[in-house]
Amino acid sequence: MVEELLVAAAATGTAAVVYVASAARVIKQYEKGVVLRFGRLRKGVRGPGFTMVVPFMDRLQKVNMQIVTMPVPSQDGITRDNVTVRVDAVIYFRVVDAAAAIMRVEDYRFAVSQIAQTSLRSIIGKSDLDDLLSNREKLNQGLELMIDNPAVDWGVTIDRVEIKDVSLPETMKRSMARQAEADRERRARVINADAELQASKKLSEAARGMSETPAALQLRLLQTIVAVAAEKNSTLVLPFPVELLRFLERASQNQPQTAPDQAAPEQAGPDHAAPPPEPEPRPEPAMEPEPPVEPGRPVELEAAPERPFTAERPALRVHDPHPDDPPLAHEPLLHEPSPPHRAARSDDAGTAGCI
């Protein structure tokens, strides 16, 4: 009898141990448990720690309450300005209602992934390429709202959505590079033009100041010479001072123009006659160069051109040169003056032959 009681007690203890072992559950701090008894949801969600369920009657499902980081696969789309792009993103979400995440959706992770992909394609089609590249904050907010609206009923909240990368075709990349280069060149030209305008204004002011004080121009010239000579040894050609040229010009204008000295003609004596006026020199005609004479070949002399005879020719004096004759340095007198007349004497017979 006693043995039977001991065996029954041992069996009961073993059954109790097996029951407790099968009914005991441990829920982690970042998890919550949802209990289903015969398929029906039990009220209340089990918190973290040790808990018990009825074996073979209750089913405990644990739900992770941490923030989940889920990458969104790359999606090909066409923007509003007809540019084909490939965009990928990343989404951060967490479960706020464990019971709704279990009862209202079969797999909340897969559901969030699919709604993120479709929302990303939609936001690509509604946006321009410039918005995808430069205005991502606005696109992230719009994408977050599009995903969060259906996810609220699933007990899931979207913390953040970020567009990771936007892949462009190679032709579009080259076009954008040319556009950026042209824009940079335009800015450089505008800045250069502004600099030239400001420099011209400053130079005009400096020119007005130097015009009032001419010595400033000479000082500036000397400064330029010093700056050029300081770099290396070089030959400098200095311009002639303008002030000195002006001084010489004023001096030449103030000098009175004097006529050439004309000597008064002396009275010609009975034995001397006044010298004839020298003819004015005239320019000689340009002579063409003679061709070289080959050796052994006779030289042909060209006859002088005949002068045309004119009936009416002005009478020429003895000392007047011919108009066609070259000027002579000295022309001798054709008629020497005769000695003065004297009376014959008796002793001239011996000297008559000498005369």
C-alpha positions in Angstrom: 0.0 0.0 0.0 2.7 2.3 0.9 4.6 1.5 -2.2 1.6 2.3 -4.4 1.3 5.7 -2.7 4.9 6.4 -3.3 4.7 5.5 -6.9 1.6 7.7 -7.4 3.3 10.6 -5.6 6.3 10.2 -7.9 4.1 10.1 -11.0 2.2 13.1 -9.8 5.4 15.1 -9.1 6.8 14.1 -12.5 3.6 15.2 -14.2 3.7 18.5 -12.3 7.3 19.1 -13.4 6.5 18.3 -17.0 3.4 20.6 -16.8 5.4 23.5 -15.3 8.2 23.0 -17.8 5.8 23.0 -20.7 3.8 26.0 -19.4 6.7 28.2 -18.4 7.7 31.0 -20.8 10.3 33.7 -20.6 9.8 37.1 -22.4 12.7 39.4 -23.0 12.8 43.0 -22.1 12.4 44.3 -25.7 9.6 41.8 -26.4 5.9 41.5 -25.7 3.8 38.3 -25.7 0.4 37.8 -27.2 -1.5 34.7 -25.9 -4.1 32.9 -28.0 -6.2 30.3 -26.2 -7.9 27.9 -28.6 -7.3 30.5 -31.3 -8.9 33.4 -29.5 -6.9 36.4 -28.3 -6.5 36.6 -24.6 -7.0 40.1 -23.1 -3.8 41.8 -22.1 -0.4 41.5 -23.5 2.2 39.7 -21.5 5.1 41.8 -20.4 8.8 40.9 -20.2 9.8 38.3 -17.6 8.6 34.8 -16.5 5.0 33.9 -17.4 2.9 30.7 -17.5 0.5 29.5 -20.2 -1.8 26.5 -20.3 -0.1 23.7 -22.2 -1.9 22.4 -25.2 -4.4 25.2 -24.8 -2.6 28.5 -25.0 -0.2 29.7 -27.7 2.2 32.5 -27.0 3.7 34.7 -29.8 6.5 37.1 -29.1 6.7 40.4 -30.8 9.9 42.4 -31.1 9.4 46.0 -30.0 12.8 47.3 -31.2 13.3 49.7 -34.1 13.8 47.6 -37.3 16.1 48.8 -40.0 14.9 47.5 -43.4 16.6 48.3 -46.7 14.3 48.9 -49.6 15.5 47.3 -52.9 16.5 49.5 -55.8 13.5 50.6 -57.8 13.6 51.7 -61.5 11.4 54.5 -62.4 10.8 57.5 -64.7 10.7 60.9 -63.2 8.3 63.6 -64.2 10.8 65.1 -66.6 11.2 61.7 -68.4 14.5 60.6 -66.9 15.1 57.0 -66.1 16.6 56.6 -62.6 17.2 53.8 -60.1 16.6 54.7 -56.5 17.1 52.7 -53.3 16.2 53.7 -49.7 16.2 52.5 -46.1 13.2 52.5 -43.7 13.2 52.6 -39.9 10.0 51.3 -38.1 8.9 49.7 -34.9 5.8 48.0 -33.5 3.7 50.0 -31.1 0.8 47.6 -30.8 1.8 43.9 -30.5 -1.8 42.6 -30.7 -2.6 44.5 -33.9 0.7 43.5 -35.5 -0.3 39.8 -34.9 -4.0 40.0 -35.6 -4.4 42.6 -38.4 -1.6 41.6 -40.8 -0.1 38.2 -41.5 3.5 39.4 -41.7 4.0 43.0 -40.8 7.7 43.0 -41.9 6.8 41.8 -45.4 3.9 44.2 -45.6 6.0 47.2 -44.6 8.7 46.2 -47.2 6.1 46.0 -50.0 4.4 49.3 -49.1 7.8 50.9 -49.0 8.7 49.7 -52.5 5.4 50.9 -54.0 5.6 54.2 -52.3 9.2 54.7 -53.6 8.1 54.1 -57.2 5.2 56.5 -56.7 7.4 59.3 -55.3 9.9 58.8 -58.2 7.1 59.4 -60.8 5.8 62.5 -59.0 9.2 64.2 -58.7 11.7 65.8 -61.0 15.3 64.8 -61.3 16.5 68.0 -59.6 14.3 67.2 -56.6 15.7 63.7 -56.3 19.2 65.1 -56.3 18.9 68.2 -54.2 15.6 68.2 -52.4 15.7 64.9 -50.7 14.5 66.1 -47.3 11.1 66.9 -48.8 11.0 63.6 -50.6 11.8 61.7 -47.4 9.0 63.4 -45.6 6.5 62.6 -48.4 7.7 59.0 -48.5 7.3 58.6 -44.8 3.8 59.9 -44.9 2.9 57.5 -47.7 4.2 54.5 -45.8 2.9 55.5 -42.4 -0.7 55.9 -43.3 -1.5 52.2 -43.9 1.1 51.0 -41.4 -0.8 52.7 -38.5 -3.6 50.1 -38.7 -1.0 47.3 -38.4 0.3 48.6 -35.1 3.5 49.8 -36.8 4.9 53.3 -36.8 7.4 54.6 -39.3 10.2 56.5 -37.6 12.2 57.6 -40.6 12.7 57.0 -44.3 15.9 57.9 -46.2 16.7 57.8 -49.9 20.2 56.2 -50.1 21.3 56.6 -53.7 20.1 57.8 -57.1 21.7 56.1 -60.0 21.6 58.0 -63.3 22.4 56.8 -66.9 25.9 57.6 -68.2 24.5 60.0 -70.9 22.7 61.9 -68.2 25.8 62.2 -66.1 27.8 63.6 -69.0 25.0 66.1 -69.8 24.9 67.2 -66.2 28.7 67.6 -66.1 28.6 69.8 -69.2 25.8 71.9 -67.7 27.8 72.3 -64.5 30.9 73.3 -66.4 29.0 75.8 -68.5 27.4 77.3 -65.3 30.9 77.6 -63.7 32.3 79.3 -66.8 29.4 81.7 -66.9 30.0 82.6 -63.2 33.7 83.1 -63.9 33.0 85.4 -66.9 30.6 87.5 -64.8 33.1 87.8 -62.0 35.9 88.7 -64.4 33.6 91.4 -66.1 32.8 92.8 -62.6 36.5 93.0 -61.8 37.3 94.7 -65.1 34.5 97.3 -64.4 35.8 98.0 -60.9 39.4 98.2 -62.2 38.4 100.6 -65.0 36.6 102.9 -62.5 39.7 102.9 -60.2 42.0 103.5 -63.2 39.9 106.5 -64.4 40.1 108.0 -60.9 43.8 107.5 -60.8 44.2 109.1 -64.3 42.2 112.1 -63.2 44.5 112.5 -60.2 47.6 112.1 -62.2 46.4 114.7 -64.8 46.2 117.3 -62.0 49.7 116.5 -60.9 52.0 115.6 -63.8 54.8 114.6 -61.5 52.8 111.7 -60.3 53.0 110.1 -63.8 56.8 110.3 -63.6 56.8 108.7 -60.1 54.6 106.0 -61.4 57.0 105.4 -64.3 59.9 105.1 -61.9 58.0 102.7 -59.7 57.3 100.5 -62.7 60.9 100.5 -63.7 62.0 99.5 -60.2 59.5 96.7 -60.2 60.6 95.4 -63.5 64.3 95.6 -62.7 63.9 93.9 -59.3 63.0 90.5 -60.9 66.0 89.9 -63.2 68.7 91.8 -65.2 67.1 93.1 -68.3 67.5 95.9 -70.8 65.0 98.7 -70.3 64.1 101.2 -72.9 62.9 104.4 -71.2 60.5 106.6 -73.1 61.3 110.2 -73.6 59.7 112.4 -71.0 56.6 114.1 -72.3 57.2 117.3 -70.3 60.6 117.8 -72.0 59.0 117.4 -75.5 56.4 120.0 -74.6 59.1 122.3 -73.3 61.1 122.0 -76.6 57.9 122.5 -78.6 57.1 125.7 -76.8 60.7 126.9 -77.2 60.6 126.3 -80.9 57.3 128.2 -81.2 58.5 131.2 -79.2 61.8 131.5 -81.2 61.4 134.2 -84.0 62.0 133.1 -87.5 64.9 135.0 -89.0 65.4 135.4 -92.8 68.7 134.2 -94.2 71.5 136.7 -94.4 71.7 138.3 -97.8 74.9 140.1 -98.5 74.6 143.4 -100.3 76.1 143.3 -103.8 79.3 145.4 -104.0 79.6 148.0 -106.7 81.3 146.5 -109.7 84.4 148.4 -110.7 85.4 149.1 -114.2 87.7 146.0 -114.3 85.3 143.6 -112.5 81.8 142.4 -113.6 79.1 141.0 -111.3 79.2 137.2 -111.2 76.2 135.6 -112.8 73.6 134.0 -110.5 74.1 130.4 -109.9 71.3 128.2 -111.2 69.1 126.5 -108.6 69.8 122.7 -108.3 67.0 120.5 -109.5 66.4 116.9 -108.6 68.0 114.4 -110.9 65.7 111.8 -112.5 66.0 108.4 -111.0 68.3 106.2 -113.0 67.3 102.6 -113.6 70.1 100.2 -112.7 71.9 98.8 -115.7 71.8 95.1 -116.3 75.1 93.3 -115.8 77.3 92.9 -118.9 78.2 89.3 -119.8 81.9 88.8 -120.6 82.7 88.5 -124.3 79.5 90.2 -125.4 79.7 93.6 -127.2 78.1 96.5 -125.3 75.4 98.3 -127.3 75.2 102.0 -126.6 71.9 103.6 -126.7 71.6 106.8 -128.6 70.6 109.8 -126.6 67.0 110.9 -127.2 66.7 113.7 -129.6 65.3 116.9 -128.2 62.3 118.2 -129.9 62.9 121.5 -131.7 60.6 124.3 -130.8 60.4 127.4 -132.9 59.6 129.7 -130.0 62.4 129.4 -127.5 63.2 132.1 -125.1 66.5 134.0 -125.7 69.2 132.9 -123.4 71.9 135.1 -122.0 75.4 134.1 -122.1 75.5 133.0 -118.5 72.0 131.5 -118.3 72.1 127.6 -118.2 70.0 125.6 -120.5 66.9 124.2 -118.9 67.7 120.6 -120.0 71.4 120.8 -119.1 72.6 119.5 -115.7 73.6 122.2 -113.2 77.3 123.2 -113.3 79.3 124.1 -110.3 81.2 126.8 -112.2 80.6 128.1 -115.7 83.5 130.2 -117.3 82.8 133.4 -119.0 82.5 133.2 -122.7 83.5 136.9 -123.3 86.1 138.4 -121.1 85.9 142.2 -120.7 88.2 144.1 -123.0 91.0 146.3 -121.5 90.4 150.0 -121.4 91.3 152.0 -124.6 94.5 154.0 -124.5 96.3 156.1 -127.2 99.2 154.6 -129.1 102.7 155.8 -128.3 106.0 155.9 -130.3 107.6 153.2 -128.1 104.9 150.7 -128.6 106.4 149.3 -131.7 108.6 146.9 -129.8 105.7 145.7 -127.6 103.1 145.5 -130.4 103.8 141.9 -130.9 103.4 141.1 -127.3 100.0 142.7 -127.1 
